[in-house]
């Protein structure tokens, strides 16, 4: 399948991508990822291996689009817990005494 990544056209196949990623150790996943075989790889790592270009030359969205078209499972950004509100010492003492906390 013809895919455009970083303004360059690539003829990619699912088996070709799997072969390219064989023997490549996955880096820790911080953002979007692609599942190839039984391993999950960061999108930028996959893009670098299959295009042989620097990671700064293409976007994660371009690689995600190409991998989704080839039938790979793509995962978005991991969900993080909502930040909790930090109480200052006076508010914390009020909460421990059972007095309503002023907002």
Backbone as numpy.savetxt, mean C-alpha at the origin, in Angstrom:
# Nx Ny Nz CAx CAy CAz Cx Cy Cz
-1.12 -8.13 -21.80 -1.97 -6.96 -21.80 -1.07 -5.73 -21.80
-1.41 -4.77 -22.59 -0.63 -3.54 -22.70 -1.06 -2.59 -21.59
-0.09 -2.16 -20.79 -0.34 -1.25 -19.68 0.62 -0.07 -19.79
0.16 1.10 -19.42 1.00 2.29 -19.44 1.35 2.64 -18.00
2.65 2.64 -17.73 3.15 3.00 -16.41 4.27 4.00 -16.63
4.18 5.16 -16.00 5.17 6.23 -16.14 5.37 6.62 -17.60
4.28 6.74 -18.33 4.27 7.16 -19.74 4.98 6.17 -20.67
5.29 4.98 -20.18 5.88 3.95 -21.02 4.90 2.79 -21.13
4.84 2.19 -22.29 3.93 1.09 -22.52 4.64 -0.24 -22.24
3.97 -1.11 -21.51 4.52 -2.43 -21.16 3.52 -3.51 -21.55
4.02 -4.59 -22.12 3.20 -5.76 -22.40 3.36 -6.71 -21.22
2.39 -6.70 -20.32 2.47 -7.51 -19.10 1.48 -8.66 -19.17
1.91 -9.79 -18.63 1.02 -10.94 -18.45 1.07 -11.34 -16.99
0.02 -12.00 -16.56 -0.03 -12.43 -15.16 1.13 -13.37 -14.86
1.39 -14.33 -15.75 2.48 -15.28 -15.52 3.84 -14.58 -15.57
3.98 -13.56 -16.41 5.22 -12.81 -16.48 5.51 -12.06 -15.20
4.46 -11.47 -14.61 4.63 -10.76 -13.34 4.99 -11.74 -12.23
4.32 -12.90 -12.20 4.62 -13.92 -11.18 6.07 -14.37 -11.31
6.52 -14.61 -12.54 7.91 -15.02 -12.76 8.90 -13.94 -12.34
8.57 -12.68 -12.62 9.45 -11.57 -12.25 9.59 -11.44 -10.74
8.52 -11.75 -10.02 8.53 -11.57 -8.56 9.04 -12.80 -7.81
9.31 -13.90 -8.54 9.86 -15.09 -7.88 11.24 -14.76 -7.32
11.47 -15.15 -6.09 12.76 -14.92 -5.46 12.93 -13.52 -4.90
11.94 -12.66 -5.04 12.01 -11.31 -4.50 11.38 -11.31 -3.12
12.15 -10.89 -2.13 11.66 -10.86 -0.76 10.78 -9.62 -0.57
9.54 -9.80 -0.07 8.66 -8.64 0.13 9.21 -7.70 1.19
9.11 -6.41 0.91 9.47 -5.40 1.89 8.29 -5.19 2.84
8.53 -4.57 3.99 7.40 -4.29 4.89 6.36 -3.41 4.18
5.10 -3.73 4.41 4.01 -3.01 3.74 3.55 -1.86 4.62
3.60 -0.66 4.03 3.17 0.53 4.74 1.90 1.09 4.10
1.80 0.99 2.79 0.66 1.54 2.07 -0.07 0.47 1.28
-0.37 0.77 0.03 -1.08 -0.19 -0.82 -0.20 -1.39 -1.12
-0.86 -2.54 -1.38 -0.11 -3.76 -1.66 -0.81 -4.59 -2.71
-0.04 -5.52 -3.29 -0.53 -6.44 -4.30 -0.19 -7.85 -3.85
-1.16 -8.77 -3.92 -0.91 -10.16 -3.55 -0.52 -10.90 -4.82
0.70 -11.43 -4.82 1.22 -12.20 -5.95 1.63 -13.55 -5.40
0.97 -14.59 -5.88 1.19 -15.91 -5.29 0.61 -15.92 -3.89
1.44 -16.29 -2.93 0.99 -16.29 -1.54 1.57 -15.14 -0.75
2.25 -14.23 -1.43 2.91 -13.12 -0.75 2.28 -11.79 -1.12
2.32 -10.87 -0.17 1.85 -9.51 -0.41 3.07 -8.60 -0.55
3.11 -7.83 -1.62 4.23 -6.93 -1.90 3.73 -5.49 -1.92
4.57 -4.55 -1.47 4.20 -3.14 -1.65 4.11 -2.80 -3.14
3.19 -1.96 -3.50 2.94 -1.63 -4.89 4.19 -1.06 -5.57
4.88 -0.18 -4.89 6.07 0.44 -5.49 7.17 -0.60 -5.75
7.29 -1.60 -4.89 8.29 -2.65 -5.11 7.93 -3.44 -6.36
6.67 -3.79 -6.52 6.23 -4.53 -7.71 6.50 -3.70 -8.96
6.14 -2.42 -8.92 6.36 -1.55 -10.06 7.83 -1.44 -10.44
8.69 -1.37 -9.44 10.13 -1.27 -9.71 10.65 -2.54 -10.36
10.19 -3.70 -9.89 10.68 -4.97 -10.43 10.18 -5.19 -11.86
8.91 -4.93 -12.11 8.37 -5.26 -13.44 8.72 -4.22 -14.50
8.97 -2.96 -14.10 9.29 -1.93 -15.09 10.79 -1.62 -15.16
11.53 -2.03 -14.15 12.96 -1.73 -14.04 13.21 -0.22 -14.01
12.27 0.51 -13.44 12.40 1.95 -13.31 12.50 2.33 -11.84
12.97 3.52 -11.60 13.05 4.04 -10.25 11.64 4.25 -9.71
11.46 4.06 -8.43 10.14 4.18 -7.82 9.55 5.58 -7.90
10.41 6.57 -8.07 9.92 7.95 -8.16 9.34 8.26 -9.53
9.56 7.37 -10.51 9.11 7.63 -11.89 7.66 7.28 -12.14
7.02 6.53 -11.24 5.64 6.12 -11.46 4.86 6.25 -10.16
3.54 6.27 -10.29 2.69 6.37 -9.09 2.17 4.99 -8.70
1.79 4.87 -7.46 1.21 3.61 -6.98 -0.10 3.32 -7.69
-0.84 4.37 -8.03 -2.13 4.18 -8.71 -1.96 3.54 -10.08
-0.90 3.90 -10.80 -0.65 3.31 -12.11 -0.40 1.81 -12.00
0.40 1.42 -11.01 0.72 0.00 -10.83 -0.51 -0.75 -10.33
-1.25 -0.16 -9.40 -2.48 -0.80 -8.91 -3.46 -1.05 -10.04
-3.62 -0.08 -10.91 -4.54 -0.23 -12.04 -4.10 -1.37 -12.95
-2.81 -1.43 -13.24 -2.29 -2.49 -14.12 -2.43 -3.87 -13.47
-2.13 -3.98 -12.18 -2.20 -5.27 -11.50 -3.66 -5.73 -11.36
-4.57 -4.79 -11.14 -5.99 -5.15 -11.06 -6.49 -5.64 -12.41
-6.05 -5.00 -13.49 -6.45 -5.45 -14.83 -5.93 -6.85 -15.14
-4.78 -7.19 -14.58 -4.21 -8.52 -14.79 -4.86 -9.57 -13.89
-5.64 -9.14 -12.91 -6.36 -10.09 -12.07 -5.74 -10.35 -10.72
-4.77 -9.53 -10.31 -4.17 -9.70 -8.99 -5.03 -9.03 -7.93
-4.94 -9.53 -6.70 -5.66 -8.92 -5.59 -4.88 -7.71 -5.12
-5.54 -6.56 -5.10 -4.90 -5.32 -4.68 -5.56 -4.86 -3.39
-4.75 -4.43 -2.46 -5.25 -3.94 -1.17 -4.90 -2.47 -1.04
-5.85 -1.71 -0.51 -5.65 -0.28 -0.33 -4.84 0.02 0.91
-4.91 1.25 1.35 -4.20 1.66 2.55 -4.77 0.95 3.76
-3.91 0.49 4.68 -4.42 -0.15 5.89 -5.18 0.85 6.75
-6.27 0.40 7.33 -7.06 1.27 8.20 -6.38 1.39 9.54
-6.34 2.61 10.06 -5.74 2.84 11.37 -6.83 3.28 12.33
-6.60 3.06 13.59 -7.57 3.46 14.60 -7.62 4.98 14.67
-8.80 5.48 14.98 -8.97 6.92 15.11 -8.15 7.41 16.30
-7.49 8.53 16.16 -6.69 9.03 17.28 -7.58 9.38 18.46
-7.13 9.03 19.64 -7.89 9.35 20.85 -7.48 10.73 21.33
-8.42 11.38 21.99 -8.16 12.72 22.49 -7.30 12.63 23.74
-6.24 13.40 23.77 -5.35 13.41 24.91 -5.80 14.49 25.87
-5.98 14.09 27.13 -6.41 15.04 28.15 -5.20 15.68 28.80
-5.33 16.97 29.10 -4.24 17.61 29.86 -4.37 17.17 31.32
-3.37 17.44 32.14 -3.40 16.95 33.53 -4.64 17.37 34.33
-5.13 18.59 34.13 -6.31 19.06 34.86 -7.55 18.28 34.43
-7.71 18.07 33.13 -8.85 17.30 32.63 -8.78 15.86 33.10
-7.58 15.30 33.14 -7.42 13.92 33.59 -7.78 13.79 35.07
-7.35 14.74 35.88 -7.69 14.73 37.31 -9.19 14.89 37.49
-9.81 15.74 36.70 -11.27 15.90 36.78 -11.98 14.62 36.42
-11.52 13.93 35.40 -12.13 12.68 34.99 -11.97 11.62 36.07
-10.82 11.59 36.76 -10.61 10.59 37.81 -11.47 10.87 39.02
-11.81 12.15 39.27 -12.67 12.51 40.39 -14.14 12.35 40.07
-14.45 12.16 38.80 -15.83 11.96 38.42 -16.54 13.24 38.05
-15.83 14.33 37.99 -16.41 15.61 37.60 -16.43 15.65 36.07
-17.54 16.14 35.48 -17.58 16.22 33.99 -16.42 17.01 33.45
-15.88 16.54 32.36 -14.75 17.19 31.71 -15.27 18.32 30.83
-14.68 19.50 30.99 -15.06 20.63 30.15 -14.42 20.48 28.78
-15.21 20.76 27.75 -14.68 20.59 26.39 -14.26 21.91 25.82
